[in-house]
Amino acid sequence: MTAALRPPVAGALLKDWRERRRLSQLDLADLAQTSTRHLSYVETGRSRPSRQLVLKLGEALQMPLADQNQVLLAAGHAPEFPDARRDARATRYLLEVLELALAAHDPWPALVIDAHFDVVATNPAVDRLMALVDPELLDPPVNVVRVMLHPRGLADRIVDHAAWRAHLLRQVRRHAAAAPSADLQALLSEVEGYPCRPSAVPVPPGPTFALPLELQVEGVVLRTYSTVATFGTPLDVAASELAIETFLPADETTRRWFAEAAARA
């Protein structure tokens, strides 16, 4: 078998993640409570890491659960973390939990996104906003970054478009750096090519503590703050890659608009 066709070696994968995190062998050995000599042997393939060591290193390197499973397999161990997407019953259960979370935020917009910013689930308030988007952008998988920044998406309705464009691009870059992905790199290249325009309407005066998302809808400006929640200490690959983003009303006009829209529906 040629070198190009050999399966990935656990030590090489761990070394790659260590270098991504910009840690020395001494730094990582200290975090994982092992010796630099043993870590060096693991990285060079002279020693096969135990299951416990792989998990300690994975935690110290803040590796995604899917990548920790990959290293375990490369080291000859069984995966540690299940993936709900591989089991219909587990998938249904996870979706039921997510639906409860989304329903709890109604009438405020809330949606579930995965590690590639693709939309997994939405509540009715988000669906009403999605109705403003060109249907061609809503073919699954719907990507929230694309919907926000595409000229036929919500871009023309975002008041401070330049600030939100910069914010979303930072988020994609941060995710791509934390867990490199060809899909994220392709998304970043795509959305960086979308036009950036100046703010359409001056930002209303008043106190603020975070970048608000302001959308022009039906002649009014809806002003919201975005919050993001994840599962605490996830034990499943699918669950670890999901986040619930909620847009909370920042003023009375916005609260009234969403409440009335929900009542009409």
C-alpha positions in Angstrom: 0.0 0.0 0.0 1.4 3.4 -0.9 1.8 6.2 1.7 -1.0 8.2 0.0 -3.4 5.3 0.4 -2.6 4.4 4.0 -5.4 5.0 6.5 -4.9 7.8 8.9 -2.7 7.0 12.0 -4.0 8.0 15.4 -0.7 9.7 16.3 -0.7 11.8 13.1 -4.3 12.9 13.7 -3.4 13.9 17.2 -0.4 15.8 16.1 -2.4 17.6 13.5 -4.9 18.7 16.1 -2.2 19.8 18.5 -0.7 22.0 15.8 -4.1 23.5 15.0 -4.4 24.5 18.6 -0.9 25.8 18.6 0.2 23.8 21.6 3.7 22.3 22.2 4.1 18.7 23.2 4.9 19.9 26.7 1.7 22.0 26.8 -0.5 19.1 25.7 1.2 16.6 27.9 0.6 18.8 30.9 -3.1 19.3 30.0 -3.6 15.5 29.5 -1.5 14.5 32.5 0.9 12.4 30.5 4.6 12.6 29.7 6.1 14.4 26.7 8.0 11.3 25.9 4.9 9.1 25.7 3.1 11.8 23.7 6.0 11.9 21.3 5.9 8.2 20.9 2.2 8.3 20.2 2.5 11.1 17.6 5.3 9.3 15.7 3.5 5.9 15.8 6.0 4.2 18.1 3.3 3.7 20.7 -0.4 3.0 20.3 -2.5 5.3 22.6 -4.9 3.7 25.0 -8.5 4.5 24.8 -8.3 6.6 28.0 -5.4 8.6 26.6 -7.2 9.4 23.4 -10.2 10.7 25.3 -7.9 12.8 27.6 -6.1 14.2 24.6 -9.4 14.8 22.8 -10.8 16.8 25.7 -7.5 18.8 26.2 -7.5 19.6 22.4 -11.2 20.5 22.5 -11.7 18.1 19.5 -15.3 17.6 18.2 -16.8 14.3 19.2 -16.8 13.0 15.6 -13.0 13.6 15.4 -12.4 11.9 18.7 -14.2 8.9 17.4 -12.0 9.0 14.3 -8.9 8.9 16.4 -10.2 6.1 18.5 -10.9 4.0 15.4 -7.5 4.8 14.0 -6.0 3.6 17.3 -7.9 0.3 17.1 -10.6 1.2 19.6 -14.4 1.3 19.3 -16.0 4.8 19.0 -16.9 6.4 22.3 -19.7 8.7 21.2 -22.9 7.6 19.4 -24.5 9.6 16.6 -28.2 10.0 16.7 -28.3 10.4 12.9 -27.5 6.7 12.6 -30.5 5.5 14.6 -34.1 6.5 13.6 -35.3 6.2 17.2 -32.5 8.4 18.5 -33.1 10.9 15.8 -36.8 11.2 16.6 -36.0 11.7 20.3 -33.4 14.4 19.6 -35.8 16.2 17.3 -38.6 16.0 19.9 -36.3 17.7 22.4 -35.4 20.4 19.9 -39.0 21.0 19.0 -39.8 21.6 22.7 -37.0 24.1 22.9 -38.2 25.9 19.8 -41.8 26.0 21.0 -40.7 27.5 24.3 -39.4 30.5 22.5 -42.5 31.2 20.5 -43.6 33.9 19.4 -39.9 35.0 19.2 -38.0 33.5 16.3 -35.8 30.5 17.1 -34.1 27.9 14.9 -31.7 25.0 15.2 -28.5 25.0 13.1 -25.8 22.4 12.7 -22.0 22.8 12.4 -22.2 24.0 8.8 -24.9 26.6 9.7 -27.6 24.5 7.9 -31.1 24.8 9.4 -32.3 21.7 11.1 -35.5 23.0 12.6 -37.5 26.2 13.0 -40.4 27.6 14.9 -43.4 29.5 13.2 -41.8 32.9 13.8 -38.8 32.0 11.8 -41.0 30.5 9.1 -42.8 33.8 8.8 -39.5 35.6 8.2 -38.4 32.9 5.7 -41.4 33.8 3.6 -39.6 37.0 2.8 -36.8 35.0 1.1 -36.5 33.9 -2.5 -37.9 30.3 -2.7 -34.8 29.2 -4.5 -32.7 29.8 -1.4 -35.1 27.6 0.6 -34.3 24.3 -1.1 -32.9 22.0 1.6 -30.4 22.2 3.1 -31.2 25.8 3.9 -28.1 27.7 5.1 -28.8 30.5 7.6 -25.6 32.4 6.6 -26.6 32.3 2.9 -30.2 33.3 3.6 -28.9 36.3 5.7 -26.3 37.6 3.2 -27.6 36.6 -0.2 -29.0 39.6 -2.2 -32.3 37.6 -2.7 -32.3 36.6 0.9 -32.6 39.0 3.9 -29.6 41.1 3.0 -31.6 44.1 1.6 -33.8 44.1 4.7 -30.9 44.2 7.2 -30.5 47.8 8.5 -26.8 47.5 9.5 -25.8 45.1 6.7 -22.1 45.8 6.8 -21.8 45.0 10.5 -23.9 41.8 10.3 -22.0 40.7 7.2 -18.7 41.1 9.1 -20.2 39.3 12.2 -21.4 36.3 10.2 -18.1 36.0 8.2 -16.2 36.0 11.6 -18.5 33.2 12.8 -17.9 31.0 9.8 -14.1 31.6 10.0 -14.1 30.8 13.7 -16.0 27.5 13.1 -13.8 26.6 10.2 -10.7 27.2 12.3 -12.0 25.2 15.2 -13.2 22.2 13.1 -11.8 22.5 9.5 -14.3 21.5 6.9 -14.4 21.6 3.1 -18.1 22.6 3.3 -17.4 25.5 5.6 -14.5 26.7 3.4 -16.9 26.5 0.3 -19.5 28.5 2.2 -17.0 31.1 3.3 -15.8 31.6 -0.3 -19.4 31.9 -1.5 -20.7 34.4 0.9 -17.5 36.5 0.8 -18.4 37.2 -2.8 -21.8 38.6 -2.0 -22.0 42.4 -2.2 -21.7 44.5 0.9 -23.8 47.6 1.1 -23.9 50.5 3.6 -26.7 50.8 6.2 -30.0 51.7 4.7 -31.5 53.4 7.8 -29.7 55.0 10.7 -29.5 52.9 13.8 -32.1 54.1 16.4 -30.5 55.9 19.3 -30.5 54.4 22.8 -28.5 52.0 25.0 -27.3 48.6 23.5 -25.1 45.8 24.9 -24.8 43.6 21.8 -25.0 43.9 18.0 -28.8 44.0 17.2 -30.3 42.4 14.1 -32.6 45.0 12.6 -34.9 44.0 9.8 -37.2 46.2 7.7 -40.5 44.3 7.5 -43.9 45.6 6.5 -42.8 49.2 7.0 -41.4 48.8 10.5 -37.9 48.0 11.8 -37.8 44.8 13.9 -35.0 45.0 16.4 -33.8 41.8 18.0 -30.8 40.4 19.9 -29.4 37.0 19.0 -28.6 34.4 21.7 -27.1 31.0 21.0 -27.6 27.9 23.2 -25.9 24.5 23.0 -26.3 21.2 24.9 -24.3 21.2 28.0 -21.7 18.3 28.0 -23.1 16.6 24.9 -22.5 12.8 24.7 -23.8 12.4 21.1 -22.0 13.5 17.9 -25.2 14.9 16.4 -26.2 16.8 19.5 -22.7 18.2 19.9 -22.9 19.9 16.5 -26.3 21.6 17.1 -27.0 25.1 18.4 -30.3 26.9 19.1 -30.3 30.5 18.0 -33.1 32.8 19.3 -33.9 36.3 18.3 -35.3 38.2 21.3 -37.3 41.5 20.8 -35.3 44.5 21.7 -38.1 47.0 21.9 -41.9 47.3 22.2 -42.5 47.6 18.5 -40.8 44.3 17.8 -42.6 42.6 20.7 -45.9 43.8 19.4 -45.2 42.8 15.8 -44.2 39.2 16.6 -47.1 38.8 19.0 -49.6 40.1 16.5 -48.2 38.0 13.7 -48.5 34.9 15.9 -52.1 35.8 16.8 -53.0 36.2 13.1 -51.6 32.8 12.3 
